[in-house]
Amino acid sequence: MSHYATSCKILKVQNLTPQLRQYWQGFVDETPNLASPYFELEFADLMASVRRDTRVAVFYRNGVPAGFLPFQKSLSGFFRPLGGPMGDHHGLIADNEALRFSETLKKRLFGTLIFDGGLASQDDIRNNGHSPEASWVIDLADGYEAYWEGRQKAEAKALRNLRARERKLDALGGEVVYRIDDPRTVALDTLLHYKRAQYAATGATDVFHGSWARNLAYALLGHRTDRLAGCLSTMEVDGRIVAAHFGMRSKGVMHYWFPAYDPALSQVAPGLLLFRELTRGIADLGPTQMHLGPGTYDFKKRFSNSSFDIMRGEISSLSLPSATLAAGRGIKQLANALPLGPISTWPEKAWRRLDTLTAVRGI
């Protein structure tokens, strides 16, 4: 059997037929690497409800649906995976990771699809990608106690630090309440307030600057099915929320997404204490894995016990955007070749920040 897609249609998500929807959900159910909530059709539906530029490339092999690739259709010609800057994981939704779809896509997509978090297990993502990195996973299949016992053996210092922070919290007094699945809108208001203040204080790009991102968060909070649900977790001290985390879950995976806390209590690390309680309560919600996403954060490395590879890259047709991207790569290569020291990384960082800013604004 050929591993090449033979044709492609680009549709709005709301125009997918019942048959295509059945294929999509079947591919997700049959493919363990698509267990993340990012690959659920219901997530694409929610994205389509908050952004009019949500599209999906439907690939066929000899007339039979073979795969789906959801993305955001940019006005600039630079297209991005579903969710834009909020999308930690993406890739082809198919039951065959060897399916070659990029050449077929280029014939229909006038521009460049930029991905940053593509599944390296998929042949065409790997062939069009570079800079592989780990995306961190907490595997709780053996239960909460077994997971933390394993972390104790591997990261004894981190566990001692966690216990010390808990003692500091106890010394402050006050009633502590954890809610693992908090449905309150006011709690999400608090989380967004903390998170946006954190972005402002650190100079990081505020992914909630665009109203679509805030609308997505509130839509997810109210969305509850066995395939997809938003999950807000909170920690209160004497009735005041001091830490919160907002993520989403599928049947088997909780995606760890947006943690934030009151900086006035940073000495007790309330976010870390809430994280511990989330690992304790996650099994009651169904998932047996927590995906932490990529990054060099010490927290992710210390508390994960598994990982999978993701990649950056692009799939380009002959167009002005692809020529612009090629020019940018040339500047980056020149900077790397010159004896510039740390500033040699500036062109790439500037490009990635610009790309994130335009993605946040849906440009």
C-alpha positions in Angstrom: 0.0 0.0 0.0 1.3 3.5 -0.9 2.2 5.8 2.0 1.5 8.9 -0.1 -1.6 11.1 0.1 -3.0 11.4 -3.4 -5.3 14.4 -2.9 -6.2 17.1 -0.4 -9.1 19.4 0.4 -9.0 22.4 2.7 -12.2 22.9 4.7 -13.6 24.9 7.5 -13.9 22.6 10.6 -17.7 23.2 10.7 -17.9 21.8 7.1 -16.5 18.4 8.0 -19.1 15.8 7.1 -20.3 13.2 9.7 -18.3 10.6 7.8 -15.1 12.7 8.0 -15.7 13.3 11.7 -16.0 9.6 12.3 -12.7 9.0 10.5 -11.0 11.7 12.6 -12.2 10.3 15.9 -11.3 6.7 14.7 -7.7 7.8 13.9 -7.3 9.3 17.4 -8.7 6.2 19.1 -6.5 3.9 17.2 -3.2 5.8 17.6 -1.6 6.1 21.0 0.6 9.0 19.9 -2.5 11.1 19.3 -3.8 10.7 22.9 -3.2 14.4 23.7 -6.4 16.7 23.9 -4.7 18.8 21.2 -5.7 16.1 18.6 -9.3 15.8 19.6 -11.9 16.9 17.0 -13.7 18.8 19.8 -10.7 21.0 20.4 -10.7 21.9 16.7 -14.4 22.7 17.0 -13.7 25.0 20.0 -10.9 26.7 18.1 -13.3 27.2 15.1 -15.8 28.9 17.5 -13.2 31.5 18.7 -11.2 32.0 15.5 -12.6 32.3 12.0 -9.3 31.4 10.4 -9.4 27.7 11.6 -9.1 25.3 8.8 -8.3 21.6 8.3 -6.5 19.9 5.4 -8.2 16.6 4.6 -5.9 14.1 2.9 -7.2 11.2 0.8 -5.5 8.1 -0.5 -7.2 6.7 -3.6 -10.4 8.5 -2.6 -10.4 7.3 1.1 -9.8 9.8 4.0 -6.3 9.1 5.2 -5.4 12.0 7.5 -6.3 15.5 8.8 -4.1 18.5 9.6 -5.8 21.4 11.4 -4.2 24.8 11.2 -4.8 28.6 11.5 -5.0 30.3 8.1 -2.9 33.5 8.4 -3.5 36.6 6.2 0.3 36.9 6.0 0.8 33.6 4.3 2.5 32.1 7.3 0.2 29.4 8.5 0.4 27.9 12.0 -0.8 24.7 13.7 -4.1 24.6 15.5 -4.1 27.0 18.5 -1.1 29.0 17.3 1.1 30.0 20.3 -1.1 27.9 22.6 -0.4 24.8 20.7 2.4 22.7 22.4 1.8 19.6 20.3 0.5 19.1 16.8 0.8 16.9 13.7 -1.1 14.7 11.3 -4.2 13.0 12.6 -4.0 9.7 10.9 -3.6 6.0 11.8 -0.5 5.7 9.7 2.5 7.8 10.9 4.3 7.0 7.7 1.7 8.8 5.5 3.5 11.4 3.3 1.3 14.4 3.0 3.6 17.4 2.6 3.9 17.4 -1.2 0.2 17.1 -1.6 -0.3 20.0 0.9 2.2 22.3 -1.0 -0.1 22.1 -4.0 -3.0 23.5 -2.1 -1.3 25.8 0.4 0.1 29.0 -1.1 2.5 30.0 1.7 4.4 28.4 4.6 3.1 26.2 7.4 5.4 26.8 10.4 5.3 24.2 13.2 7.0 24.2 16.6 6.0 21.1 18.5 5.4 18.6 15.7 5.4 14.9 16.5 8.8 13.6 15.5 7.3 10.1 15.3 5.6 11.1 12.1 7.7 10.7 8.9 6.8 14.0 7.2 7.1 16.1 10.3 10.6 14.6 10.9 11.6 15.0 7.2 10.6 18.7 7.2 11.8 19.4 10.8 14.9 20.2 12.7 16.0 20.9 16.3 14.4 17.9 18.0 13.7 18.3 21.7 12.0 16.4 24.5 8.4 17.1 25.5 8.1 16.0 29.1 5.6 13.4 30.4 4.5 12.3 33.8 3.3 8.7 33.6 0.9 7.8 36.4 -0.2 4.4 35.0 1.2 2.7 38.2 -0.6 5.2 40.5 0.2 8.3 42.5 2.3 6.6 45.2 4.5 4.7 42.8 5.1 7.9 40.8 6.3 9.9 43.8 8.3 6.9 45.1 10.1 7.0 41.8 10.7 10.7 42.0 12.0 10.3 45.5 14.7 7.9 44.3 15.6 10.0 41.2 15.2 13.5 42.6 15.7 13.3 46.4 16.8 16.9 46.7 13.7 18.2 44.8 11.4 16.2 47.2 13.2 17.5 50.3 12.6 21.0 48.9 8.9 20.3 48.4 8.5 19.1 51.9 10.3 22.2 53.2 7.9 24.4 51.3 5.0 22.6 52.8 6.3 23.1 56.3 6.6 26.8 55.6 3.0 26.9 54.5 1.9 25.1 57.7 3.8 27.6 59.8 1.8 30.4 58.2 -1.4 28.9 59.5 -4.7 29.2 57.7 -7.1 26.7 56.2 -5.8 25.2 52.9 -8.3 23.9 50.3 -7.4 22.2 47.0 -9.9 21.9 44.2 -8.6 19.6 41.4 -11.6 20.3 39.0 -12.8 23.8 39.9 -15.7 24.9 37.7 -15.9 28.5 39.0 -15.6 31.2 36.4 -14.3 33.6 39.1 -11.4 31.2 39.7 -10.5 31.3 36.0 -10.6 35.1 36.3 -8.1 34.9 39.1 -5.8 32.6 37.1 -5.8 34.9 34.1 -5.0 37.9 36.3 -2.0 36.1 37.9 -0.8 34.7 34.6 -1.0 38.0 32.7 0.8 39.8 35.5 3.5 37.2 35.3 3.9 37.8 31.6 4.2 41.5 32.2 6.7 41.1 35.0 9.0 38.8 33.0 8.6 40.4 29.6 7.3 37.2 28.1 4.7 37.4 25.3 1.2 37.6 26.8 -0.6 34.8 24.9 -3.9 36.0 26.4 -3.5 39.4 24.7 -5.9 38.3 21.9 -9.5 38.0 23.0 -9.7 34.6 21.1 -7.3 33.0 23.6 -9.4 34.2 26.6 -12.6 33.1 24.9 -11.0 29.7 24.3 -10.1 29.3 28.0 -13.7 30.1 29.1 -15.2 27.9 26.4 -13.0 25.0 27.6 -13.9 25.6 31.2 -17.5 25.0 30.3 -16.8 22.1 27.9 -17.3 18.6 29.5 -17.4 15.4 27.5 -15.5 12.1 27.9 -13.2 13.2 25.0 -12.3 16.7 26.0 -12.7 18.9 29.1 -11.1 22.0 30.4 -9.6 21.5 33.9 -9.0 24.3 36.4 -7.3 23.4 39.6 -7.0 25.8 42.5 -5.3 26.2 45.9 -6.9 28.5 48.5 -5.6 29.7 51.8 -8.4 31.1 54.1 -10.7 31.4 51.1 -8.3 33.3 48.8 -6.9 31.7 45.7 -3.1 31.7 45.9 -2.3 29.3 43.1 -4.2 28.0 40.1 -3.6 25.9 37.0 -5.7 25.7 33.8 -5.2 22.7 31.5 -7.3 20.4 29.4 -7.8 16.7 29.3 -8.7 13.9 26.9 -9.6 10.4 27.9 -6.0 9.5 28.8 -4.0 12.7 29.0 -4.0 15.8 31.1 -2.1 18.6 29.4 -0.3 20.8 31.9 -0.8 24.3 30.4 -1.1 27.5 32.4 0.1 27.5 36.0 0.2 30.8 38.0 0.3 31.9 41.7 0.3 34.9 44.0 3.9 36.1 44.0 3.4 37.3 47.6 3.5 33.7 48.6 6.4 32.6 46.4 8.4 31.5 49.5 6.1 28.5 50.0 5.9 27.7 46.2 2.1 27.3 46.1 2.2 26.4 42.4 4.4 23.4 43.2 2.2 22.3 46.1 -0.9 22.5 43.8 1.0 20.5 41.1 1.6 17.7 43.7 -2.2 17.6 44.5 -3.0 17.6 40.8 -0.9 14.4 40.4 -2.8 12.9 43.3 -6.2 13.7 41.9 -5.7 13.2 38.2 -6.7 9.5 38.3 -10.2 10.4 39.5 -10.7 12.4 36.3 -9.6 9.5 34.0 -6.1 10.4 32.6 -3.1 8.3 33.4 -0.6 10.7 31.9 0.2 14.4 32.3 1.9 16.1 29.4 4.1 19.0 30.6 5.2 20.1 27.1 8.7 21.1 26.0 11.1 23.4 27.6 14.4 23.5 29.6 12.6 24.3 32.9 14.2 22.5 35.8 10.7 21.7 37.1 9.8 19.7 34.0 13.0 17.7 34.0 12.9 16.9 37.7 9.3 15.8 37.9 8.8 14.0 34.5 9.5 10.2 34.2 9.1 9.9 30.5 9.2 12.0 27.3 8.7 12.0 23.5 10.4 14.0 20.8 9.0 17.0 19.0 10.5 19.2 16.3 10.4 22.6 14.7 10.1 23.1 11.0 8.1 24.3 8.0 6.3 23.0 4.9 6.6 25.6 2.2 5.2 26.1 -1.3 6.9 28.6 -3.7 5.7 31.9 -2.4 6.7 35.2 -0.9 6.4 33.9 2.7 8.7 30.9 1.9 11.2 33.3 0.3 11.1 35.5 3.4 11.6 32.5 5.6 14.6 31.3 3.5 16.2 34.8 3.8 15.7 34.6 7.6 17.5 31.2 7.7 20.3 32.7 5.7 20.8 35.5 8.2 20.7 33.0 11.1 23.3 30.8 9.4 25.5 33.8 8.8 25.3 34.9 12.4 26.2 31.4 13.6 29.2 31.3 11.3 30.6 34.6 12.5 32.6 35.0 15.8 29.8 37.0 17.5 29.5 35.0 20.7 26.1 35.1 22.5 24.7 37.7 20.1 24.8 35.1 17.3 21.5 33.8 18.6 19.7 37.2 18.4 18.4 36.8 14.8 16.7 33.5 15.6 15.3 34.8 18.9 14.0 38.0 17.2 12.3 35.9 14.5 10.6 33.5 17.0 9.4 36.4 19.1 7.9 38.2 16.0 6.3 34.9 14.9 4.8 34.5 18.4 3.5 38.1 18.5 1.8 37.8 15.1 0.3 34.4 16.1 -1.1 35.8 19.3 -2.8 38.5 17.2 -4.0 36.1 14.6 -2.1 37.9 11.8 
